[in-house]
C-alpha cells in the first residue's frame, strides 16, 4: 500500500511540473520566423531597413511600422509624402493609417503641409477619442500636437510632373506607376529605370509576436480635390488582428475599398489560408465583383500571420514587396499575380 501511494504521489508531482518543463524547453528553442517586416514596392527595402533597427532591438512593432515608413515620407521624389504629386488643383494631400496589436487605430485623410502623416495618424490613435480626422481638422490637430507646418510649394520633381500633366489634364492612372498619370512621363522615372509609387504599406511582427501595420500615401497623382483612397480606411488599406494576422493594400484604392480588401485578407487567413492564398482569394473576390472593369487597374496585398509567414499577391504583373526576417535579408520579391 505504501509503495502504491508513493507511486501515485510521484506521478502527480511529475504531471504538475510538466507545464514548466514545456515552458523551459520553448524558451531555449525560440521561433526563427520573427521578428519580421514586410512592405510594398521597391521603396520598402529602405523602409524595412529602418524598421528592422527597431525590431532587432526588441522594440514594439508599432514603433517599427511608424519609423520605417517615415523614411519614405521624408523623401522628395514624387512618391509618398509632401514630395508627392499634387491633385489636379496643384495641392499635395496626404492620407495615412496605423494600427496596433490591441485593435487601436488612427488615420488622417486630405492632410496638407505636414511632413509625417503616419505620425499624425498615431497621435489621433493615442491622443484623441477618434479613429479618423480629415482635412483642415486633421491639420489643426497636428499643429496642436507639436507638428510643424511646411510650405505649400511643390517639390521640383512634382512641379515638373504637374506641368506635364496640365498639357492634357487627363486622369489616366497607369498600373504599377500609380502616381504617374501618364505612361511616358519622364519626371517620375528614376535613374535605375524604375518608377516610384505613391503608397507604402508596412506590416511587422515583433519579438513578443505582436503585430502592427502602417500605410501612408500622397494618393493618386492629379486626383480630384478631396479624393480619398483606401490607405487611411481601416479595413480597406490596412487591418490588424493580433490573433490571426495582418494585411495591407496598394494599387487602385477605389477597387480595394469596394471589397474592404485588407480585412478580407485577414478573414481568409482566419479560415486557415496562408498569407499568399489569402491575398489571392481577395483578388479573386474583386474580380468576381468587378470583372473586366479591372483589366487596366492594379490591386495588390501583403499579409503576415502569427506564425511569421508572409507574402504578397497582385492582380497584374509588376508588383513587388520587400521582406526582412531571420530567413530573408531584406529581399525585394516579385509577387505572384492573377492575370498572366
N, C-alpha and C positions, 0 to 999 in steps of 0.2 A: 504493500500500500504506500509506504514511504517513497519507494522508487517511482511509483506511478505519479504521485503528487509532484515529485522533483522534476519528472519529465514534462508534466503539464506546465509547471512554473517556468521552466527553461524555454519551452515553446512559446509561451505568452510573451516573455521578455524579448525573444528573438523577433516575434511579429511586431511588437511595439517599436522596435528600433529600426525596422525596415524602411520607413519613410526617410529617416535621417541618413541611412546608407545610400538611398537613391539620390538624395539632395547632394551629398558629398561627391558622389560619382559624377553627377551632372556638372558640378562646379569645376571639376577637373577636365571636363570634355566640352568646352563651350562650342556653340554653333559656329560654323565658318561662313554663314550666309549673311551676317550683318556685323557691323553697320553697313549701310548701303545707301547710295544716292543715284537717282536716275532723273534725267531731264531731257527736254526736247531740243532737237536741231543741233547743229554744229556749235552754236554758242553754248550749249550745255557742257562742253568739255571744260571751258574756263569757269563756268559757274560751279560745276561739280568739284573742281579743284579747291575752290574756296569753302564749299560746304564740307568737304572731306576733312579740312583742317579742324572743324568743329566736331564732327563725328568721331574722328580719330583721337580726340582729346576728351572723349566721354561727355560732350555737350549734348543737350537735347536736340532732337530732330527739328523742333520748331525754330531754334536759332539757326540751324544749318540751312533750312529752306529759305529763311529770310535773307541771311547774309549771302548765300550763293547767288540768288537772282539779283541782288543789289549790284553786284559786279557788272552785270549786263545793263541794268538800268542806267548806270553812270557812263556808259559808252556813248559816243556821238557818231553814229554811223547809220542813220535811217533805220534803226532797229527798234529795240524796246526803249522806253523812257523818253525824256524830253528831246533826245536826238532823233526821234522817230518822225515818220511822215505825218503831215497835218491832215485835218479833214478838208473838205472841198472849200471851206471858207478861210483856210490858212491857219487854223488853230490846232495845236497838239493837245489832245485829250487822252488821259491815261486811265486804265482800269486795272484793278488787281484784287486778288483774294488770297486768304491764308486760312489754314485750318489745322488744329492740333489733335492729339490722340484722345482728348476728352470731349470732342464734339464742339469745342469752342471755335468760332469762326468770325471773320471780319472781312469786309470788302469795301472798295471805293469804285466809283464809276464817273466818267466825264470829269476827272480831276485835272486841273490846269496848274502849271507853273510850280509844281512840287517834284523834286528830283526822284524821290523814292516812294512811289505809291504803295509798294508792298509793306513798307514800314508804317504808312498811314493806315493801311488795312489792319495791321497788327494792333495799332493803337485803338482803332474802332473796336476790335475784339476785346481788348483788355481794359479800356478806359471809358467805354460808353455802354449804354444798355441796348445798343442796336447791333445789327449784323451788317447793314449796308448804308453808306452815306454817298450822296451823288452831288456833282456839280459844285455850285458855289458853297453849299453847305459842307461838302467834303473839304473844300479848300479852307473854309473858315475854321473847321475843326482842326485841320492840320496846323494852321498858324497858331491856334490857341494852345497846341501841344508842342510848340517849340520848333516846328518845321519852318524852313526859310523859303520865302517867295523868290522864285527865279525869274529872270527876264522873259518876255514873251517871244522874242525873236527866234526864228528857226535856225537850226544848225546849218552850216554851209552846204552840206550834202542834201539835207532835207529841202533847202531853198532851191537847189538845182532840180531836185526831183519834182517839186511842186510847180516850178516854172515850166518844166517839160510837160507835166500833166495838163496844165492850163491851155496848151495848144489845141487840145481836142475836148478836154473836160469830160472824158468818158470814164465811167466806173466799171472797169473790167478786171476784177481780181484774177490773177493767174495762179494756178495751183503750184504750190511749193515755192512761190515767190510772193508771199502773202501781202507784203507791204508795197509791191511794185506798182500795180495799176496798169502797167504796160509790159508786154513781153520783152521788148527790146529797149529798156530804159537804162542807159549807161551809168547814171549817177548811183544806182543801187548795186552795181556789181562790184564785188570785192576783187582785190588783186589776185587772189587764188582761183578766181573763176566761179566761186560760189556766190549765192545770194543770201543776204540777211533775211531774217524773219521777224515779224512784229510781235511775236509771243514767245515767252519762255515759261514752261511749266516744270516744276520740280517736285519729286517725292523722296522722302528719306525715312529710313528705319534705323533707329539709334541702338546703342549698346544695351539699353533696357528693353529693347524690342517694342518701342513705341513709334508710331507713325505720325508724320506731319506732311503737309503739302503746301505749295505756293504756286501762284500763276500771275504773271504780270504782262501787260501789253500796252502798246500805243494804238491798238486797233487797226482795222483795215485802212490803209492809206487812202485819202480822198473820199472817205465815207461822208454820208450826210451828217451835218452837225447834230449832235445829240445821240448818234447811234451808239448802242452798247452791244457788245458781243457776248460770248459765253464766259469769258475769262473771269469776270467778277461775280458770276452767278454760282452760288454754292449748289452742287449737284449737277451742273452743266459743265463748267470748265474745271471744276475741282471737287473731289469728295474723299473724305477720310472716315473709315470705320475701323477703329483700332482692334476690333475683334476679328475682322476679316482681311482688310487690306485698304489700299488707296488707289485712286486713279486721277488722271488729269488729261486735258484735251488741248489740241491745237488744230488749226485749219479754219474752215468756213464756220464762223460762230453761230450763224442763224440755223444751220443744219444740226449742230451739236445741241443747241437749245431745244430743238424740236423733239429730241429723244432723251433729254436730260442725261446726256451721254456718260459723264463720269460716274454718276450714281448708278446708272445701268450697268456699267462695267463691274462695279463693286458687288452689285446684286448677283451678277453672273458668277463671280468668284464665290459668293456665299453658297451658290448651288453646287460648288465643287469644281468649277472650271479653273484651269491655270490662268495666270495673268494674260498670256498671249491668246488663249482660247476665249477668254472673257472680252478682250478688246475686239477680237474678230467677230464675236457674236453681236456686239454693239454696232459694229459696222454693218453687219447683215441686217440688223433691225432698221437702220437708217435707209438701207437700200430697199427693204420691203415697204417702207413708208413712202419713199420719195422716188424710187426707180431712176429713170433716165434723167431726171432733174439734177442728179448728182454727177453726171458724166463729165462736166467741166469744173468740178469742185474737189477739194481735198478735205478729208476728215482723218484725224489720227489720234490715237490714245496711247498713253503709257500707264502701266499698272505695276503694283508690287503687292505681294501678300505677306502675311505674318511670318511665313517660313523663310522670307528673304528671296523668294523667286520674283524676278522682274522681267518685263518685256514690253514691247510696243507693237502696234499693228496699224496699218493705214488702209484707206480706201484706194488710193492711187500710188503708183511707184514714186519714190523720191523723198519719202520721209525717213529721217534718221534720228537716233536718240543716243545720248551719252550715258554710260553705266560705269559706276565705280563701286567696288566691293572687294572683299578679300579674294574673290575669284576673278575680278575684272579690273584691269588697270586703267580706268577712265577711258574705256574704248568707245569709239563712235561706231554705232551699229546701224546698218541699213535695215529698216524694218521690212517685214513681210507685208504684202499688200493683196487686196482682194481682186481688183481688176487688172488682168495681165495686159 
